[in-house]
Amino acid sequence: MKVVVKLLRPRGKGASAKVKRVRGPEGQLVTVRALDSGRSTFGADLRNVFATNVSKARRENKAVVGATDRAPAKR
């Protein structure tokens, strides 16, 4: 029997967007994603960051309103 040990995910160039957690103006943690416009994969990186932001907004809307396609009412 031969045992092979290797990474399950392929090695690549690393993360396309730099992710930082910083404090916002009111002290809450905010995730900031920064893109490098000089990369050859800028278009795909931008699409991935946008999709991440849309997913987060839909999760938050669903938690508040109960539906993903409506924005919460203004107070």
C-alpha positions in Angstrom: 0.0 0.0 0.0 1.3 3.4 -1.0 0.3 6.6 1.0 0.3 9.8 -0.9 0.1 13.1 1.0 -0.6 16.3 -1.0 -2.6 19.5 -0.8 -6.2 19.2 -1.9 -6.3 22.6 -3.5 -4.0 23.4 -6.3 -1.2 25.9 -5.7 -1.7 29.1 -7.6 -0.7 32.7 -7.4 -2.5 33.2 -4.2 -5.5 35.3 -3.3 -6.5 37.8 -6.0 -7.8 40.4 -3.6 -6.0 41.5 -0.5 -8.4 41.2 2.4 -8.0 43.3 5.5 -10.2 43.7 8.6 -10.1 47.3 9.8 -12.1 49.3 12.4 -14.8 51.5 11.0 -15.7 55.0 12.2 -17.9 53.6 14.9 -15.5 50.9 16.0 -17.1 48.0 14.2 -14.9 45.6 12.2 -15.2 46.1 8.4 -13.8 43.9 5.7 -11.9 45.7 3.0 -10.9 44.0 -0.3 -8.3 45.7 -2.4 -7.6 44.8 -6.0 -4.4 45.3 -8.0 -5.3 47.0 -11.3 -2.0 45.8 -12.9 -2.8 42.1 -12.7 -3.8 40.3 -15.9 -6.7 38.8 -14.0 -8.2 42.1 -12.9 -11.6 41.5 -14.6 -12.0 38.1 -13.0 -10.9 39.5 -9.6 -13.3 42.4 -9.8 -16.2 40.0 -10.7 -15.3 37.8 -7.7 -15.2 40.7 -5.3 -18.5 42.0 -6.7 -20.1 38.6 -6.3 -18.9 38.3 -2.7 -20.4 41.8 -1.9 -23.7 40.8 -3.5 -23.9 37.5 -1.6 -23.2 39.4 1.7 -25.9 42.0 0.9 -28.4 39.2 0.1 -27.6 37.4 3.3 -28.1 40.5 5.4 -31.4 41.4 3.6 -32.7 37.9 4.1 -31.9 38.2 7.8 -33.7 41.5 8.2 -36.6 41.2 5.7 -36.9 37.5 5.1 -36.4 37.9 1.3 -33.2 38.4 -0.7 -34.6 40.7 -3.3 -35.9 43.6 -1.2 -34.0 46.2 0.7 -34.9 46.8 4.3 -37.2 49.7 5.0 -35.6 53.0 6.0 -36.2 54.0 9.6 
